[in-house]
C-alpha cells in the first residue's frame, strides 16, 4: 500500500470519529475540524512514520488534541494582551466614498490590490512593498500602475471622466 493510499484510508476511516472526539474536547466544531485537519497534514508530511505505528488513529488524536491545546493557549494569551491595550481603535471611515474605494479594491486582481493597499493605504515605499510581497520592485511598480488604471476605471461614473468619489484621486 502506498503512503497516499494509507493516509486516504486512514482519513476515510477515522476523520469523522476524530472530529467528534475533538469537538467534545474543544466545544467548538470548527476548532475540532481544524485541529484534526492539522493532524492529518502532519501525517502527510511523515507518512512512513504513520505506517510504522501500531495505532495511527491514536497518534492523530494526540496530535489533534495538542494542536487544539496550543491554539487555545495562544488565543488566551492574545485575549489577555488585547485586554491590556484596551478597546480596538475606531473602525475605518464608513463614508460612501470610502466604501466605494474598498468595493473597487475588491474588484482588482490580488497582486494589484495588495500593492495598492500597502503602498497607498499603509504608506510603504515601493522597495518595502516588494519585500513584503516577495516580488521585485519592478513588479510592484507595474502592479501599482495597472492597479491605478483599473481602480480609476472602476471608480469613474460612466457619464463623467472624473472619479466618482470626490477627493480621492487614484490616477496619481
C-alpha positions, -999 to 999 in steps of 0.1 A, spaced: 0 0 0 14 34 -10 18 62 15 -10 82 -1 -33 52 0 -25 47 37 -34 83 46 -65 82 24 -77 50 41 -69 64 75 -88 97 67 -118 78 54 -119 56 84 -114 79 113 -117 116 103 -154 119 115 -147 100 147 -117 122 155 -137 154 148 -165 142 172 -139 134 198 -122 168 194 -155 185 194 -161 171 229 -126 184 239 -128 219 224 -165 226 225 -162 242 190 -169 222 159 -148 245 136 -119 243 160 -122 205 162 -122 202 124 -92 224 120 -72 205 147 -80 172 130 -71 186 96 -38 199 110 -31 164 124 -37 148 90 -15 175 74 13 165 98 7 128 89 10 136 52 44 152 60 57 119 75 37 91 60 64 65 67 62 73 104 24 67 104 28 34 85 51 22 113 27 30 141 6 3 158 -23 27 163 -22 56 138 -56 69 150 -42 73 185 -13 93 171 -36 115 151 -58 121 182 -28 130 203 -16 155 176 -50 170 172 -55 174 209 -21 191 212 -29 214 183 -62 224 199 -45 230 233 -17 251 217 -43 272 198 -63 276 230 -32 288 249 -23 313 221 -58 326 220 -59 331 258 -26 350 256 -38 371 227 -71 379 246 -50 389 277 -28 412 255 -59 427 239 -74 435 274 -42 452 284 -41 475 254 -77 485 257 -105 486 231 -97 485 195 -94 517 176 -125 531 158 -135 513 127 -122 529 95 -142 556 77 -177 544 67 -184 572 43 -198 563 9 -166 573 -8 -145 550 15 -169 521 10 -168 527 -28 -130 526 -27 -130 494 -7 -155 478 -31 -134 488 -61 -103 474 -45 -120 441 -40 -127 440 -78 -89 442 -86 -66 412 -90 -50 402 -58 -15 414 -67 -27 448 -77 -49 451 -47 -21 442 -23 4 466 -39 -20 495 -39 -31 489 -3 4 485 10 18 515 -9 -10 540 -7 -30 530 24 -2 517 46 23 542 31 51 517 25 78 526 -1 79 505 -32 110 486 -20 93 476 12 62 466 -6 84 444 -28 100 427 2 66 422 19 51 406 -12 82 387 -22 84 402 -56 108 427 -74 104 464 -71 97 465 -109 68 441 -104 54 463 -76 57 494 -99 39 475 -127 11 464 -103 7 499 -90 4 513 -125 -21 487 -137 -39 488 -104 -43 526 -105 -57 524 -141 -81 496 -132 -92 514 -100 -98 546 -118 -120 528 -143 -139 512 -115 -144 544 -96 -154 566 -126 -190 572 -134 -200 561 -169 -212 596 -178 -182 616 -165 -145 614 -168 -138 623 -131 -136 597 -103 -170 594 -86 -155 595 -51 -145 631 -49 -112 639 -32 -95 605 -37 -76 607 -70 -64 572 -78 -47 582 -110 -16 598 -95 
